[in-house]
Amino acid sequence: MKDFFKIARYILPYKKYAILNIVLNLISVFFSLFSFTMVIPFLQILFKTNSEVSALLPWTYHNLQHNFYYYLSFLIHHFGEMKALFLICILVVMMSLLKNFFGYMASWCMAPIINGVVRDFQHKIFNKIIKLPLSYFSDERKGDIISKMTSDVQEIKFSIMSSLDMIFRDPLTILIYVAFLVFMSPALTIFVLILLPISALVIGALGKSLKSKSLIGQNKLGELISIVEETLSGLRIIKAFNGEKKMMEKFNKLNYTFYRIINRITRRRSLSSPMSEFLGMIVTVVILYFGSSMVLGKTSNLTPESFMSYLLVFASVITPAKSLSSAYYNIQKGLASAQRIDVIIDAEETIQDKKDAIPVKEFKSFLEFRDVSFSYVSEPVLKNINLRIEKGKTVALVGRSGSGKSTMVDLIPRFIEANQGEVLIDGIPVQDFKIEDLRNLMGIVSQEAILFNDSFFNNIAFGIENATKEDVIIAAKIANAHSFIMETPDGYDTNVGDRGGKLSGGQRQRISIARAVLKNPPILILDEATSSLDTESERLVQEAIFNLMKNRTSIVIAHRLSTIKHADEICVLDEGKIVERGKHEELLENKGIYKKLHKLQMY
């Protein structure tokens, strides 16, 4: 139940509706019980199986039934038998109407709780995803995260939140009915109080096994969605290498495994209703046997009519008991999804503001890496990096793929954290600054152009508040993007498609460059910013970037060495270390790794 209480915390903001639900359910149960208890005593007096009551006794616990019979007798005596019967029928119908009306109002109060809790869940998960460091997602499948955000949250809605109405209503109903059964016959109700908990234990044992199976099923669903996501992202490669058959076999195999697991879950879930009904029948038979023996043996004050009334009320306990058992099964399935979601919600936010984080609005003098080392788990990526970059200077990072260039620049905006050493801005460790202020100092153009399924305008102005169209157009012109944007049907309001799918690679990159231009930051990080451009666009954009880099601090990662010849300093990385540094001409004269890389590109 620990997992359920975690979810129950989300109900607290909606406690007003929860209290209303409980009160309305109580009223509904009262009217339901009133209609049951009225009919049989009235018929007993009407058909002369019980004598009329002519005197009203003082209102005490023991006299409740006597006084109730008095008013029924008064009704028959005053109005006559047929009119009294008609009035009782009308009263029973009214009781039923009121019972169902208040039952509906109780469900009406549940709607904001159910949908509000689901909304809060989605809000919390999404916010957590946004706050988690990039390193978290290197160990997670995107499809599985999407599955947790969608399928698992919906499972909580349908399995747990939809059962809340039963959880709030049915225990109250059972409690009130059992209290009334105790009032009618304490001895007979002992059997109810013994047998119902035994039934609950049997149902509970089956529910626990359902939770474990559901957890396996939701994990498999996450794997399925991961394959779909990978297939959609890599469809071009799959077709190019004739990998359709392999991907279909992989998907179909996993899909069949998921199918078998879901069958078991569905069958076990379907077992709740017949199992609870069977156990309820056993309890009913036991009550029928012992109750009849009491009536026939006259070992109690239980009359045949009151025993029938007892059975009628007890039969009304079976329905909410069945609903409660079904709700328990549903909750167990939903708790498996909650357990998967908790993996995200409880994940540690390793990168966050300190309590006394310093605001920063400008970059004054220098950026420095001081004895910085970094590793993913046990694999070292950077080893003892020392580098000082003065304000207004351009430093280029070159080296083979996997040498640590991108990891090095990711440390500056705190996408990841160094295992050892410090990254400093103006002599202050980046961890001491507010993250939002720190990242506002930087404009980043990554090797992969990341665009959103939105308009050109919104992609360029992303993260910039109150950006005007004129500002966006100027930035687009600098990035050599204005001309092809204006050729589209709606200009800057044209949608670029999913991940910029309507654009060429070069066009996507120019939009991401325009985004960095518009931000106008003091520090530029260019990670292969021109690698996706054609020759003509590269020449124009490179010229714009050179103009943009004037009087700015720039860190440029480049494989095309021709684009960094004018850098103030070039650092050559190899196996996580800076092995060479200097200007372009100096490094060529050293005849080291840089010379080899330059020679390979020249020829």
PEKAJO-V853341 format. One record per residue. RES is the residue in one small letter. D_LAST is the distance of its C-alpha to the last C-alpha in Angstrom with 1 decimal. Layout:
BEGIN
RES;D_LAST + RES;D_LAST
END
This chain:
BEGIN
m;68.6 + k;66.4 + d;63.6 + f;66.1 + f;67.3 + k;63.7 + i;63.7 + a;67.3 + r;66.2 + y;64.5 + i;68.0 + l;69.4 + p;68.3 + y;70.3 + k;73.4 + k;75.6 + y;74.8 + a;75.1 + i;78.6 + l;79.6 + n;78.4 + i;80.6 + v;83.6 + l;83.4 + n;82.9 + l;86.1 + i;88.0 + s;86.8 + v;87.9 + f;91.2 + f;92.0 + s;90.9 + l;93.2 + f;96.0 + s;96.0 + f;96.2 + t;99.0 + m;101.1 + v;101.6 + i;103.2 + p;105.8 + f;106.8 + l;107.2 + q;109.2 + i;111.7 + l;111.7 + f;112.6 + k;115.0 + t;113.2 + n;113.3 + s;116.2 + e;115.8 + v;115.5 + s;118.0 + a;117.5 + l;114.6 + l;114.0 + p;112.4 + w;108.6 + t;107.4 + y;104.8 + h;107.4 + n;109.0 + l;105.8 + q;106.4 + h;110.1 + n;109.5 + f;106.8 + y;109.4 + y;112.0 + y;109.8 + l;109.2 + s;112.9 + f;113.7 + l;111.3 + i;113.1 + h;116.6 + h;115.9 + f;114.1 + g;115.2 + e;113.3 + m;111.4 + k;110.5 + a;109.4 + l;107.2 + f;105.7 + l;105.0 + i;103.4 + c;101.1 + i;100.1 + l;99.5 + v;97.3 + v;95.2 + m;94.9 + m;93.9 + s;91.2 + l;90.0 + l;89.8 + k;88.1 + n;85.3 + f;85.0 + f;84.5 + g;82.2 + y;80.0 + m;80.1 + a;78.9 + s;76.0 + w;75.3 + c;75.0 + m;72.5 + a;70.0 + p;68.6 + i;68.5 + i;66.5 + n;64.0 + g;63.9 + v;63.0 + v;60.2 + r;58.9 + d;59.0 + f;57.3 + q;54.4 + h;54.3 + k;54.2 + i;51.5 + f;49.2 + n;49.7 + k;49.0 + i;45.7 + i;44.7 + k;45.6 + l;44.1 + p;40.9 + l;37.6 + s;37.7 + y;40.8 + f;39.0 + s;36.3 + d;39.2 + e;40.9 + r;40.4 + k;40.4 + g;42.7 + d;45.2 + i;45.3 + i;45.9 + s;48.6 + k;50.4 + m;50.3 + t;51.7 + s;53.4 + d;54.7 + v;56.1 + q;57.8 + e;59.2 + i;60.7 + k;62.2 + f;63.7 + s;64.7 + i;65.7 + m;66.4 + s;68.3 + s;70.4 + l;71.4 + d;74.2 + m;75.6 + i;75.1 + f;77.0 + r;79.6 + d;80.4 + p;81.3 + l;83.7 + t;85.2 + i;85.7 + l;87.1 + i;89.6 + y;90.7 + v;91.1 + a;93.2 + f;95.4 + l;95.7 + v;96.8 + f;99.4 + m;100.7 + s;100.8 + p;99.4 + a;100.3 + l;98.4 + t;95.4 + i;94.9 + f;93.6 + v;91.1 + l;89.9 + i;89.5 + l;87.9 + l;85.4 + p;83.5 + i;83.3 + s;81.8 + a;79.3 + l;78.2 + v;77.6 + i;75.5 + g;73.6 + a;72.6 + l;71.2 + g;69.4 + k;67.5 + s;66.1 + l;65.0 + k;63.0 + s;61.0 + k;60.3 + s;59.3 + l;56.8 + i;55.1 + g;55.2 + q;53.6 + n;50.8 + k;50.1 + l;50.2 + g;47.5 + e;45.3 + l;46.0 + i;45.0 + s;41.8 + i;40.8 + v;41.7 + e;39.5 + e;36.5 + t;37.0 + l;37.2 + s;34.1 + g;32.1 + l;33.7 + r;30.6 + i;29.0 + i;32.4 + k;32.7 + a;29.1 + f;29.6 + n;33.3 + g;34.5 + e;37.7 + k;39.9 + k;38.7 + m;39.1 + m;42.5 + e;43.7 + k;42.6 + f;44.4 + n;47.4 + k;47.9 + l;47.9 + n;50.0 + y;52.6 + t;52.8 + f;53.4 + y;56.0 + r;58.0 + i;57.9 + i;59.0 + n;61.8 + r;63.2 + i;63.0 + t;64.7 + r;67.4 + r;68.1 + r;68.2 + s;70.6 + l;72.8 + s;73.8 + s;76.3 + p;78.2 + m;78.2 + s;79.7 + e;82.1 + f;83.3 + l;83.8 + g;85.5 + m;87.8 + i;88.7 + v;89.6 + t;91.7 + v;93.6 + v;94.4 + i;95.6 + l;97.6 + y;99.3 + f;100.2 + g;101.1 + s;103.4 + s;105.1 + m;105.8 + v;107.3 + l;109.3 + g;110.4 + k;111.1 + t;109.6 + s;108.2 + n;109.1 + l;106.4 + t;108.0 + p;106.7 + e;105.7 + s;103.9 + f;102.2 + m;100.9 + s;99.7 + y;98.0 + l;96.2 + l;95.1 + v;93.6 + f;92.0 + a;90.4 + s;88.9 + v;87.3 + i;85.5 + t;83.4 + p;81.8 + a;81.5 + k;79.4 + s;77.3 + l;76.7 + s;75.7 + s;73.2 + a;71.9 + y;71.4 + y;69.4 + n;67.2 + i;66.8 + q;65.6 + k;62.9 + g;61.9 + l;61.8 + a;59.1 + s;57.0 + a;58.1 + q;57.0 + r;53.4 + i;53.4 + d;54.6 + v;51.3 + i;49.6 + i;52.6 + d;53.1 + a;49.4 + e;49.0 + e;47.6 + t;45.7 + i;44.3 + q;47.2 + d;48.9 + k;51.1 + k;54.7 + d;54.4 + a;50.9 + i;50.3 + p;49.5 + v;46.6 + k;45.9 + e;43.5 + f;40.7 + k;41.9 + s;39.9 + f;37.3 + l;35.8 + e;35.5 + f;34.5 + r;36.9 + d;36.6 + v;35.3 + s;34.9 + f;34.7 + s;34.9 + y;35.5 + v;38.6 + s;37.8 + e;34.0 + p;32.8 + v;30.0 + l;30.4 + k;31.8 + n;33.6 + i;31.5 + n;32.6 + l;31.3 + r;33.1 + i;32.0 + e;34.2 + k;35.4 + g;33.3 + k;30.1 + t;26.7 + v;25.3 + a;21.9 + l;21.5 + v;18.2 + g;17.6 + r;17.2 + s;19.4 + g;23.0 + s;22.8 + g;25.6 + k;24.2 + s;26.2 + t;29.2 + m;29.2 + v;29.5 + d;32.0 + l;34.4 + i;34.8 + p;36.7 + r;38.3 + f;36.9 + i;37.1 + e;38.9 + a;37.8 + n;39.6 + q;39.8 + g;39.5 + e;39.6 + v;37.6 + l;39.5 + i;39.8 + d;41.8 + g;42.9 + i;44.4 + p;43.0 + v;41.7 + q;44.3 + d;47.1 + f;46.1 + k;47.2 + i;44.3 + e;44.8 + d;44.8 + l;41.7 + r;39.6 + n;41.0 + l;39.1 + m;35.7 + g;33.7 + i;31.1 + v;28.4 + s;27.1 + q;24.0 + e;26.5 + a;28.5 + i;32.1 + l;34.6 + f;38.3 + n;40.3 + d;41.7 + s;41.5 + f;38.7 + f;41.1 + n;42.0 + n;38.4 + i;37.4 + a;40.7 + f;40.6 + g;42.3 + i;43.3 + e;47.1 + n;48.6 + a;45.4 + t;46.3 + k;44.8 + e;44.0 + d;42.0 + v;40.0 + i;39.3 + i;38.1 + a;35.7 + a;34.5 + k;33.9 + i;31.8 + a;29.7 + n;29.4 + a;31.5 + h;34.8 + s;34.2 + f;33.4 + i;36.2 + m;38.7 + e;37.8 + t;39.2 + p;42.9 + d;44.2 + g;41.6 + y;41.4 + d;43.9 + t;41.8 + n;41.2 + v;37.5 + g;38.4 + d;38.1 + r;35.1 + g;34.0 + g;33.8 + k;34.7 + l;31.6 + s;27.9 + g;25.5 + g;24.5 + q;28.2 + r;29.2 + q;26.8 + r;28.1 + i;31.6 + s;30.9 + i;29.5 + a;32.7 + r;34.7 + a;33.2 + v;33.8 + l;37.4 + k;38.1 + n;37.2 + p;36.9 + p;36.6 + i;33.9 + l;30.7 + i;28.7 + l;25.5 + d;24.0 + e;20.8 + a;22.9 + t;20.4 + s;18.5 + s;20.7 + l;20.6 + d;19.4 + t;17.5 + e;20.9 + s;22.6 + e;20.0 + r;20.3 + l;24.1 + v;24.5 + q;22.2 + e;24.4 + a;27.5 + i;26.3 + f;25.8 + n;29.3 + l;30.6 + m;29.3 + k;31.2 + n;34.1 + r;33.1 + t;31.9 + s;28.6 + i;26.7 + v;23.3 + i;21.4 + a;17.8 + h;14.6 + r;12.9 + l;12.9 + s;13.1 + t;16.5 + i;18.0 + k;17.3 + h;21.0 + a;22.4 + d;25.3 + e;24.1 + i;21.2 + c;22.3 + v;20.1 + l;22.0 + d;21.9 + e;24.8 + g;26.9 + k;26.8 + i;25.4 + v;23.7 + e;22.2 + r;23.2 + g;22.9 + k;21.3 + h;17.7 + e;18.0 + e;20.2 + l;18.0 + l;15.1 + e;17.9 + n;19.1 + k;16.1 + g;17.0 + i;15.6 + y;14.4 + k;12.3 + k;10.8 + l;10.2 + h;8.7 + k;6.3 + l;5.5 + q;5.5 + m;3.8 + y;0.0
END
